[in-house]
Amino acid sequence: MFSDAAIQFRLSIKVRFQVPLRQTAAMVASLLKLSGLDWTVPDFSTLCRTQKTLAVQMSIGAEL
């Protein structure tokens, strides 16, 4: 089971970079590896089920 934060992170990547959900897996895995974190990336099926009930919260702060 993945935490809401892990799922929200992957959904946030999808929204922020406007990429299809399936394509976020490799990107998130790379970011975790670069950060030195040994976390498992939430799978596509879990995201599809969970995104229906989990609102992605994006801050509207400074742009990159």
JOKA-V408797 format. One record per backbone hydrogen bond with DSSP energy under -0.5 kcal/mol. CO is the residue of the C=O (numbers start at 0). NH is the residue of the N-H. Records with the same first field share a line. If there is no record, write none. Layout:
# JOKA-V408797
CO=NH  NH
This chain:
# JOKA-V408797
2=6
3=7
4=8
5=9
6=10
7=11
8=12
9=13
10=14
11=15
12=16
13=17  18
19=22  23
20=23
21=24
22=26
23=27
24=28
25=29
26=30
27=31
28=32
29=33
30=34
31=36
32=35
36=38
42=46
43=47
44=48
45=49
46=50
48=51
49=52  53
52=54
54=56
55=57
